[in-house]
């Protein structure tokens, strides 16, 4: 069992997970920015 855990490199998994999280948050913030811009144009 220890050999299996030693064979798996968790640093690449952690890097992938954090990069995916940053991408998802970036996309969500971009959509929120577009929504705020639309609201600002409507009020102007």
N, C-alpha and C positions, 0 to 999 in steps of 0.2 A: 504494500500500500504506500509506503514512504517513497518507493521508487517512482510510482505514478505521479505523486505530487511533486517530486523533484524534477520530473521530465516536463511538467507544464510550466511555462514561463508566464507568471501572472502579471509581469510589468507590461507586456503587450496588451493583455486583456484590459488592464486598468487604463492604459493609454487610449484604447479604442472606446471604452465606456465613457471616459471623460470627454473625448472629442465628440462623441455622439451627443452627449448632454449639452455641450456648448453649442453644437449645431442646432439642436432642437430649441434651445432657449433663444438663439439668434433668430430663427425663423419666427418664433412666437412674438418676439419683440418687433420684428419687421412688420408683421401683420397689425400689431397694436399701433405702430407708428403710422401706418397707412390709414387706419381707422381714425386716429386723432387728427390727421391732416384733413380727411374728409369732413370731420366735424367742424374744424376750423374754417374751411372753405364755406360750409353752409352758413355759419354765423357771420361771416364777413360780408 
